[in-house]
Amino acid sequence: MYKRARKTPGLGNEKNVTLAFGNLISIYARQGFRTHEAVRYLQRSGMWDDLAEYYRRRGVDSGQFRQIVEQKLIERRLVGKAA
Protein backbone atom coordinates (compact mmCIF):
# COMPACT_ATOMS: atom_id res chain seq x y z
CA MET A 1 0.00 0.00 0.00
CA TYR A 2 1.34 3.42 -1.00
CA LYS A 3 0.96 6.37 1.31
CA ARG A 4 2.29 9.84 0.56
CA ALA A 5 4.48 11.39 3.20
CA ARG A 6 3.45 14.75 4.51
CA LYS A 7 5.79 17.55 3.42
CA THR A 8 7.44 19.59 6.11
CA PRO A 9 6.86 23.35 5.93
CA GLY A 10 9.36 25.12 3.72
CA LEU A 11 10.83 21.99 2.17
CA GLY A 12 9.79 20.73 -1.23
CA ASN A 13 7.58 23.68 -1.99
CA GLU A 14 10.15 26.01 -3.58
CA LYS A 15 8.28 26.12 -6.87
CA ASN A 16 5.03 27.08 -5.13
CA VAL A 17 6.83 29.78 -3.14
CA THR A 18 8.47 31.30 -6.22
CA LEU A 19 5.23 31.21 -8.21
CA ALA A 20 3.31 32.90 -5.37
CA PHE A 21 6.12 35.47 -5.01
CA GLY A 22 5.93 36.30 -8.72
CA ASN A 23 2.16 36.62 -8.60
CA LEU A 24 2.31 38.93 -5.59
CA ILE A 25 5.00 41.07 -7.23
CA SER A 26 2.78 41.41 -10.33
CA ILE A 27 -0.15 42.50 -8.15
CA TYR A 28 2.02 44.96 -6.22
CA ALA A 29 3.38 46.42 -9.47
CA ARG A 30 -0.15 46.81 -10.80
CA GLN A 31 -1.13 48.62 -7.60
CA GLY A 32 1.86 50.95 -7.93
CA PHE A 33 3.61 49.82 -4.75
CA ARG A 34 7.14 51.03 -4.13
CA THR A 35 9.86 48.60 -3.08
CA HIS A 36 9.59 49.22 0.66
CA GLU A 37 5.80 48.78 0.54
CA ALA A 38 6.08 45.51 -1.38
CA VAL A 39 8.66 44.15 1.05
CA ARG A 40 6.51 45.16 4.02
CA TYR A 41 3.47 43.37 2.58
CA LEU A 42 5.57 40.31 1.76
CA GLN A 43 6.79 40.23 5.36
CA ARG A 44 3.20 40.23 6.56
CA SER A 45 2.17 37.50 4.14
CA GLY A 46 1.76 33.90 5.19
CA MET A 47 4.59 32.87 2.89
CA TRP A 48 7.30 35.13 4.30
CA ASP A 49 9.10 32.45 6.33
CA ASP A 50 9.31 30.13 3.32
CA LEU A 51 10.34 32.95 0.98
CA ALA A 52 13.03 34.22 3.36
CA GLU A 53 14.40 30.70 3.81
CA TYR A 54 14.37 30.15 0.03
CA TYR A 55 16.57 33.20 -0.55
CA ARG A 56 18.69 32.56 2.56
CA ARG A 57 19.63 29.12 1.18
CA ARG A 58 20.81 30.87 -1.98
CA GLY A 59 23.04 33.31 -0.08
CA VAL A 60 20.85 36.39 -0.63
CA ASP A 61 20.90 38.93 2.21
CA SER A 62 18.18 41.48 3.00
CA GLY A 63 19.76 44.24 0.89
CA GLN A 64 20.04 41.96 -2.11
CA PHE A 65 16.46 40.82 -1.57
CA ARG A 66 15.25 44.43 -1.70
CA GLN A 67 17.14 44.86 -4.98
CA ILE A 68 15.48 41.71 -6.36
CA VAL A 69 12.03 43.02 -5.40
CA GLU A 70 12.80 46.43 -6.91
CA GLN A 71 14.05 44.89 -10.15
CA LYS A 72 11.03 42.60 -10.45
CA LEU A 73 8.63 45.50 -9.87
CA ILE A 74 10.39 47.50 -12.59
CA GLU A 75 10.38 44.55 -15.00
CA ARG A 76 6.68 44.00 -14.57
CA ARG A 77 5.89 47.65 -15.16
CA LEU A 78 8.12 47.90 -18.24
CA VAL A 79 7.08 44.64 -19.85
CA GLY A 80 3.44 45.43 -19.29
CA LYS A 81 2.57 42.49 -17.07
CA ALA A 82 1.34 44.96 -14.50
CA ALA A 83 -0.84 46.96 -16.89
N, CA, C and O atoms as a Tinker XYZ file with bonds, in Angstrom:
   332  protein
     1  N      0.839000   -1.181000    0.000000    73     2
     2  CA     0.000000    0.000000    0.000000    64     1     3
     3  C      0.883000    1.243000    0.000000    63     2     4     5
     4  O      1.842000    1.332000    0.767000    81     3
     5  N      0.558000    2.186000   -0.852000    73     3     6
     6  CA     1.335000    3.418000   -0.998000    64     5     7
     7  C      0.678000    4.534000   -0.211000    63     6     8     9
     8  O     -0.530000    4.749000   -0.307000    81     7
     9  N      1.473000    5.236000    0.561000    73     7    10
    10  CA     0.960000    6.374000    1.314000    64     9    11
    11  C      1.945000    7.530000    1.160000    63    10    12    13
    12  O      3.138000    7.382000    1.428000    81    11
    13  N      1.439000    8.668000    0.732000    73    11    14
    14  CA     2.294000    9.839000    0.556000    64    13    15
    15  C      2.720000   10.387000    1.908000    63    14    16    17
    16  O      1.936000   10.446000    2.855000    81    15
    17  N      3.974000   10.781000    1.971000    73    15    18
    18  CA     4.485000   11.391000    3.197000    64    17    19
    19  C      4.109000   12.867000    3.211000    63    18    20    21
    20  O      4.107000   13.534000    2.177000    81    19
    21  N      3.803000   13.344000    4.360000    73    19    22
    22  CA     3.450000   14.752000    4.512000    64    21    23
    23  C      4.716000   15.594000    4.387000    63    22    24    25
    24  O      5.739000   15.280000    4.996000    81    23
    25  N      4.643000   16.662000    3.597000    73    23    26
    26  CA     5.792000   17.550000    3.424000    64    25    27
    27  C      5.945000   18.428000    4.656000    63    26    28    29
    28  O      4.964000   18.860000    5.262000    81    27
    29  N      7.185000   18.677000    5.007000    73    27    30
    30  CA     7.439000   19.590000    6.109000    64    29    31
    31  C      7.376000   21.018000    5.571000    63    30    32    33
    32  O      7.710000   21.254000    4.410000    81    31
    33  N      6.953000   21.967000    6.397000    73    31    34
    34  CA     6.855000   23.347000    5.935000    64    33    35
    35  C      8.204000   23.858000    5.430000    63    34    36    37
    36  O      9.238000   23.668000    6.070000    81    35
    37  N      8.168000   24.508000    4.268000    73    35    38
    38  CA     9.364000   25.119000    3.721000    64    37    39
    39  C     10.233000   24.201000    2.891000    63    38    40    41
    40  O     11.126000   24.681000    2.192000    81    39
    41  N     10.012000   22.926000    2.938000    73    39    42
    42  CA    10.831000   21.992000    2.170000    64    41    43
    43  C      9.986000   21.354000    1.082000    63    42    44    45
    44  O      8.884000   20.871000    1.341000    81    43
    45  N     10.504000   21.356000   -0.127000    73    43    46
    46  CA     9.794000   20.733000   -1.228000    64    45    47
    47  C      8.740000   21.601000   -1.877000    63    46    48    49
    48  O      8.051000   21.158000   -2.796000    81    47
    49  N      8.606000   22.820000   -1.416000    73    47    50
    50  CA     7.582000   23.683000   -1.992000    64    49    51
    51  C      8.193000   24.939000   -2.620000    63    50    52    53
    52  O      7.526000   25.966000   -2.739000    81    51
    53  N      9.464000   24.849000   -3.019000    73    51    54
    54  CA    10.150000   26.008000   -3.581000    64    53    55
    55  C      9.431000   26.554000   -4.813000    63    54    56    57
    56  O      9.313000   27.768000   -4.984000    81    55
    57  N      8.959000   25.666000   -5.653000    73    55    58
    58  CA     8.281000   26.117000   -6.867000    64    57    59
    59  C      7.007000   26.888000   -6.512000    63    58    60    61
    60  O      6.724000   27.927000   -7.108000    81    59
    61  N      6.250000   26.386000   -5.554000    73    59    62
    62  CA     5.032000   27.082000   -5.132000    64    61    63
    63  C      5.356000   28.453000   -4.543000    63    62    64    65
    64  O      4.651000   29.430000   -4.797000    81    63
    65  N      6.424000   28.516000   -3.759000    73    63    66
    66  CA     6.826000   29.782000   -3.141000    64    65    67
    67  C      7.227000   30.791000   -4.209000    63    66    68    69
    68  O      6.816000   31.951000   -4.154000    81    67
    69  N      8.029000   30.355000   -5.183000    73    67    70
    70  CA     8.472000   31.296000   -6.216000    64    69    71
    71  C      7.316000   31.734000   -7.114000    63    70    72    73
    72  O      7.271000   32.889000   -7.540000    81    71
    73  N      6.389000   30.834000   -7.404000    73    71    74
    74  CA     5.226000   31.214000   -8.207000    64    73    75
    75  C      4.351000   32.221000   -7.462000    63    74    76    77
    76  O      3.896000   33.204000   -8.047000    81    75
    77  N      4.119000   31.974000   -6.174000    73    75    78
    78  CA     3.314000   32.898000   -5.372000    64    77    79
    79  C      4.014000   34.251000   -5.251000    63    78    80    81
    80  O      3.366000   35.295000   -5.314000    81    79
    81  N      5.330000   34.232000   -5.080000    73    79    82
    82  CA     6.115000   35.468000   -5.007000    64    81    83
    83  C      5.963000   36.267000   -6.300000    63    82    84    85
    84  O      5.731000   37.475000   -6.252000    81    83
    85  N      6.088000   35.619000   -7.437000    73    83    86
    86  CA     5.933000   36.295000   -8.724000    64    85    87
    87  C      4.546000   36.878000   -8.909000    63    86    88    89
    88  O      4.390000   37.987000   -9.420000    81    87
    89  N      3.541000   36.123000   -8.491000    73    87    90
    90  CA     2.163000   36.618000   -8.604000    64    89    91
    91  C      1.942000   37.837000   -7.713000    63    90    92    93
    92  O      1.313000   38.811000   -8.127000    81    91
    93  N      2.461000   37.778000   -6.489000    73    91    94
    94  CA     2.307000   38.928000   -5.590000    64    93    95
    95  C      3.043000   40.152000   -6.123000    63    94    96    97
    96  O      2.531000   41.269000   -6.041000    81    95
    97  N      4.240000   39.950000   -6.669000    73    95    98
    98  CA     4.996000   41.073000   -7.228000    64    97    99
    99  C      4.217000   41.705000   -8.385000    63    98   100   101
   100  O      4.191000   42.929000   -8.517000    81    99
   101  N      3.583000   40.879000   -9.225000    73    99   102
   102  CA     2.779000   41.413000  -10.326000    64   101   103
   103  C      1.609000   42.244000   -9.799000    63   102   104   105
   104  O      1.303000   43.307000  -10.339000    81   103
   105  N      0.966000   41.760000   -8.755000    73   103   106
   106  CA    -0.152000   42.496000   -8.152000    64   105   107
   107  C      0.345000   43.806000   -7.556000    63   106   108   109
   108  O     -0.278000   44.852000   -7.737000    81   107
   109  N      1.478000   43.748000   -6.840000    73   107   110
   110  CA     2.021000   44.956000   -6.222000    64   109   111
   111  C      2.438000   45.971000   -7.281000    63   110   112   113
   112  O      2.244000   47.172000   -7.093000    81   111
   113  N      3.004000   45.508000   -8.382000    73   111   114
   114  CA     3.383000   46.419000   -9.466000    64   113   115
   115  C      2.144000   47.069000  -10.060000    63   114   116   117
   116  O      2.144000   48.266000  -10.348000    81   115
   117  N      1.099000   46.294000  -10.242000    73   115   118
   118  CA    -0.153000   46.815000  -10.804000    64   117   119
   119  C     -0.768000   47.865000   -9.884000    63   118   120   121
   120  O     -1.384000   48.825000  -10.349000    81   119
   121  N     -0.595000   47.677000   -8.578000    73   119   122
   122  CA    -1.134000   48.617000   -7.598000    64   121   123
   123  C     -0.234000   49.838000   -7.410000    63   122   124   125
   124  O     -0.605000   50.786000   -6.718000    81   123
   125  N      0.951000   49.811000   -8.027000    73   123   126
   126  CA     1.859000   50.948000   -7.934000    64   125   127
   127  C      2.668000   50.999000   -6.653000    63   126   128   129
   128  O      3.142000   52.065000   -6.262000    81   127
   129  N      2.832000   49.858000   -5.994000    73   127   130
   130  CA     3.607000   49.821000   -4.754000    64   129   131
   131  C      5.061000   50.147000   -5.034000    63   130   132   133
   132  O      5.594000   49.800000   -6.088000    81   131
   133  N      5.704000   50.823000   -4.077000    73   131   134
   134  CA     7.144000   51.028000   -4.131000    64   133   135
   135  C      7.818000   49.830000   -3.463000    63   134   136   137
   136  O      7.154000   48.992000   -2.853000    81   135
   137  N      9.118000   49.763000   -3.583000    73   135   138
   138  CA     9.857000   48.603000   -3.084000    64   137   139
   139  C      9.621000   48.363000   -1.600000    63   138   140   141
   140  O      9.333000   47.237000   -1.194000    81   139
   141  N      9.739000   49.406000   -0.787000    73   139   142
   142  CA     9.590000   49.217000    0.662000    64   141   143
   143  C      8.175000   48.763000    1.033000    63   142   144   145
   144  O      7.994000   48.014000    1.993000    81   143
   145  N      7.175000   49.216000    0.274000    73   143   146
   146  CA     5.804000   48.777000    0.538000    64   145   147
   147  C      5.634000   47.307000    0.185000    63   146   148   149
   148  O      5.016000   46.548000    0.931000    81   147
   149  N      6.187000   46.913000   -0.955000    73   147   150
   150  CA     6.081000   45.514000   -1.384000    64   149   151
   151  C      6.763000   44.592000   -0.389000    63   150   152   153
   152  O      6.222000   43.541000   -0.044000    81   151
   153  N      7.950000   44.976000    0.078000    73   151   154
   154  CA     8.664000   44.147000    1.052000    64   153   155
   155  C      7.870000   44.052000    2.353000    63   154   156   157
   156  O      7.779000   42.980000    2.951000    81   155
   157  N      7.303000   45.159000    2.783000    73   155   158
   158  CA     6.515000   45.159000    4.021000    64   157   159
   159  C      5.309000   44.211000    3.903000    63   158   160   161
   160  O      5.023000   43.450000    4.827000    81   159
   161  N      4.610000   44.263000    2.767000    73   159   162
   162  CA     3.468000   43.374000    2.577000    64   161   163
   163  C      3.903000   41.917000    2.456000    63   162   164   165
   164  O      3.206000   41.018000    2.927000    81   163
   165  N      5.048000   41.681000    1.827000    73   163   166
   166  CA     5.568000   40.312000    1.755000    64   165   167
   167  C      5.892000   39.787000    3.152000    63   166   168   169
   168  O      5.633000   38.622000    3.455000    81   167
   169  N      6.458000   40.643000    4.002000    73   167   170
   170  CA     6.790000   40.226000    5.362000    64   169   171
   171  C      5.551000   39.882000    6.172000    63   170   172   173
   172  O      5.606000   39.057000    7.084000    81   171
   173  N      4.455000   40.502000    5.845000    73   171   174
   174  CA     3.197000   40.227000    6.557000    64   173   175
   175  C      2.428000   39.056000    5.961000    63   174   176   177
   176  O      1.440000   38.593000    6.530000    81   175
   177  N      2.890000   38.584000    4.815000    73   175   178
   178  CA     2.169000   37.501000    4.143000    64   177   179
   179  C      2.441000   36.166000    4.843000    63   178   180   181
   180  O      3.409000   36.030000    5.592000    81   179
   181  N      1.608000   35.229000    4.599000    73   179   182
   182  CA     1.762000   33.905000    5.192000    64   181   183
   183  C      2.911000   33.109000    4.610000    63   182   184   185
   184  O      3.259000   32.049000    5.129000    81   183
   185  N      3.504000   33.609000    3.535000    73   183   186
   186  CA     4.594000   32.870000    2.893000    64   185   187
   187  C      5.965000   33.442000    3.208000    63   186   188   189
   188  O      6.965000   32.958000    2.678000    81   187
   189  N      6.037000   34.455000    4.055000    73   187   190
   190  CA     7.305000   35.132000    4.300000    64   189   191
   191  C      8.401000   34.194000    4.807000    63   190   192   193
   192  O      9.531000   34.250000    4.323000    81   191
   193  N      8.083000   33.344000    5.764000    73   191   194
   194  CA     9.102000   32.452000    6.326000    64   193   195
   195  C      9.694000   31.551000    5.248000    63   194   196   197
   196  O     10.909000   31.366000    5.187000    81   195
   197  N      8.840000   30.996000    4.405000    73   195   198
   198  CA     9.312000   30.129000    3.323000    64   197   199
   199  C     10.113000   30.920000    2.294000    63   198   200   201
   200  O     11.139000   30.446000    1.807000    81   199
   201  N      9.650000   32.116000    1.963000    73   199   202
   202  CA    10.338000   32.952000    0.983000    64   201   203
   203  C     11.710000   33.391000    1.505000    63   202   204   205
   204  O     12.700000   33.350000    0.774000    81   203
   205  N     11.760000   33.808000    2.768000    73   203   206
   206  CA    13.034000   34.224000    3.365000    64   205   207
   207  C     14.015000   33.060000    3.405000    63   206   208   209
   208  O     15.198000   33.231000    3.110000    81   207
   209  N     13.534000   31.887000    3.767000    73   207   210
   210  CA    14.402000   30.701000    3.809000    64   209   211
   211  C     14.882000   30.319000    2.410000    63   210   212   213
   212  O     16.031000   29.914000    2.236000    81   211
   213  N     14.014000   30.446000    1.424000    73   211   214
   214  CA    14.373000   30.146000    0.031000    64   213   215
   215  C     15.561000   31.005000   -0.403000    63   214   216   217
   216  O     16.529000   30.491000   -0.964000    81   215
   217  N     15.487000   32.308000   -0.145000    73   215   218
   218  CA    16.569000   33.201000   -0.551000    64   217   219
   219  C     17.788000   33.061000    0.364000    63   218   220   221
   220  O     18.919000   33.219000   -0.094000    81   219
   221  N     17.574000   32.770000    1.639000    73   219   222
   222  CA    18.687000   32.558000    2.563000    64   221   223
   223  C     19.549000   31.379000    2.109000    63   222   224   225
   224  O     20.777000   31.450000    2.158000    81   223
   225  N     18.905000   30.298000    1.669000    73   223   226
   226  CA    19.634000   29.121000    1.182000    64   225   227
   227  C     20.441000   29.438000   -0.063000    63   226   228   229
   228  O     21.397000   28.727000   -0.372000    81   227
   229  N     20.081000   30.478000   -0.776000    73   227   230
   230  CA    20.807000   30.872000   -1.979000    64   229   231
   231  C     21.818000   31.987000   -1.715000    63   230   232   233
   232  O     22.397000   32.533000   -2.653000    81   231
   233  N     22.032000   32.326000   -0.445000    73   231   234
   234  CA    23.037000   33.314000   -0.079000    64   233   235
   235  C     22.638000   34.747000   -0.330000    63   234   236   237
   236  O     23.503000   35.608000   -0.488000    81   235
   237  N     21.345000   35.026000   -0.370000    73   235   238
   238  CA    20.849000   36.386000   -0.625000    64   237   239
   239  C     20.549000   37.051000    0.721000    63   238   240   241
   240  O     19.773000   36.525000    1.520000    81   239
   241  N     21.172000   38.214000    0.967000    73   239   242
   242  CA    20.897000   38.927000    2.212000    64   241   243
   243  C     19.729000   39.898000    2.013000    63   242   244   245
   244  O     19.162000   39.979000    0.923000    81   243
   245  N     19.377000   40.628000    3.067000    73   243   246
   246  CA    18.183000   41.481000    3.003000    64   245   247
   247  C     18.342000   42.619000    1.990000    63   246   248   249
   248  O     17.376000   42.982000    1.319000    81   247
   249  N     19.546000   43.184000    1.873000    73   247   250
   250  CA    19.764000   44.242000    0.886000    64   249   251
   251  C     19.621000   43.733000   -0.535000    63   250   252   253
   252  O     19.025000   44.394000   -1.385000    81   251
   253  N     20.163000   42.570000   -0.785000    73   251   254
   254  CA    20.041000   41.960000   -2.110000    64   253   255
   255  C     18.592000   41.597000   -2.403000    63   254   256   257
   256  O     18.135000   41.712000   -3.540000    81   255
   257  N     17.868000   41.155000   -1.368000    73   255   258
   258  CA    16.458000   40.817000   -1.566000    64   257   259
   259  C     15.663000   42.044000   -1.973000    63   258   260   261
   260  O     14.812000   41.970000   -2.859000    81   259
   261  N     15.937000   43.178000   -1.327000    73   259   262
   262  CA    15.249000   44.426000   -1.701000    64   261   263
   263  C     15.542000   44.792000   -3.156000    63   262   264   265
   264  O     14.655000   45.258000   -3.871000    81   263
   265  N     16.777000   44.582000   -3.589000    73   263   266
   266  CA    17.139000   44.856000   -4.979000    64   265   267
   267  C     16.383000   43.926000   -5.924000    63   266   268   269
   268  O     15.947000   44.354000   -6.993000    81   267
   269  N     16.223000   42.666000   -5.544000    73   267   270
   270  CA    15.477000   41.707000   -6.359000    64   269   271
   271  C     14.031000   42.166000   -6.497000    63   270   272   273
   272  O     13.475000   42.171000   -7.596000    81   271
   273  N     13.426000   42.552000   -5.374000    73   271   274
   274  CA    12.033000   43.018000   -5.403000    64   273   275
   275  C     11.915000   44.259000   -6.277000    63   274   276   277
   276  O     10.999000   44.359000   -7.092000    81   275
   277  N     12.837000   45.206000   -6.111000    73   275   278
   278  CA    12.800000   46.430000   -6.908000    64   277   279
   279  C     12.920000   46.118000   -8.399000    63   278   280   281
   280  O     12.176000   46.667000   -9.213000    81   279
   281  N     13.845000   45.246000   -8.751000    73   279   282
   282  CA    14.050000   44.888000  -10.153000    64   281   283
   283  C     12.814000   44.200000  -10.734000    63   282   284   285
   284  O     12.419000   44.479000  -11.866000    81   283
   285  N     12.216000   43.313000   -9.968000    73   283   286
   286  CA    11.032000   42.599000  -10.453000    64   285   287
   287  C      9.838000   43.539000  -10.619000    63   286   288   289
   288  O      9.053000   43.384000  -11.554000    81   287
   289  N      9.701000   44.506000   -9.724000    73   287   290
   290  CA     8.631000   45.500000   -9.873000    64   289   291
   291  C      8.836000   46.311000  -11.147000    63   290   292   293
   292  O      7.889000   46.553000  -11.896000    81   291
   293  N     10.075000   46.730000  -11.390000    73   291   294
   294  CA    10.395000   47.504000  -12.588000    64   293   295
   295  C     10.126000   46.675000  -13.850000    63   294   296   297
   296  O      9.518000   47.161000  -14.804000    81   295
   297  N     10.581000   45.432000  -13.841000    73   295   298
   298  CA    10.380000   44.550000  -15.005000    64   297   299
   299  C      8.906000   44.403000  -15.346000    63   298   300   301
   300  O      8.517000   44.459000  -16.513000    81   299
   301  N      8.094000   44.214000  -14.320000    73   299   302
   302  CA     6.676000   43.997000  -14.567000    64   301   303
   303  C      6.005000   45.257000  -15.101000    63   302   304   305
   304  O      5.084000   45.181000  -15.915000    81   303
   305  N      6.467000   46.406000  -14.643000    73   303   306
   306  CA     5.888000   47.652000  -15.157000    64   305   307
   307  C      6.327000   47.917000  -16.578000    63   306   308   309
   308  O      5.527000   48.382000  -17.390000    81   307
   309  N      7.596000   47.630000  -16.908000    73   307   310
   310  CA     8.115000   47.900000  -18.239000    64   309   311
   311  C      7.605000   46.909000  -19.272000    63   310   312   313
   312  O      7.304000   47.294000  -20.402000    81   311
   313  N      7.503000   45.660000  -18.907000    73   311   314
   314  CA     7.082000   44.641000  -19.850000    64   313   315
   315  C      5.573000   44.701000  -20.068000    63   314   316   317
   316  O      5.063000   44.207000  -21.073000    81   315
   317  N      4.874000   45.302000  -19.128000    73   315   318
   318  CA     3.440000   45.430000  -19.294000    64   317   319
   319  C      2.634000   44.382000  -18.588000    63   318   320   321
   320  O      1.413000   44.336000  -18.731000    81   319
   321  N      3.303000   43.521000  -17.813000    73   319   322
   322  CA     2.575000   42.491000  -17.075000    64   321   323
   323  C      1.748000   43.085000  -15.947000    63   322   324   325
   324  O      0.849000   42.436000  -15.413000    81   323
   325  N      2.057000   44.316000  -15.591000    73   323   326
   326  CA     1.338000   44.964000  -14.497000    64   325   327
   327  C      0.317000   45.974000  -15.016000    63   326   328   329
   328  O     -0.252000   46.738000  -14.236000    81   327
   329  N      0.087000   45.981000  -16.299000    73   327   330
   330  CA    -0.839000   46.957000  -16.889000    64   329   331
   331  C     -2.280000   46.620000  -16.591000    63   330   332
   332  O     -3.183000   47.341000  -17.016000    81   331
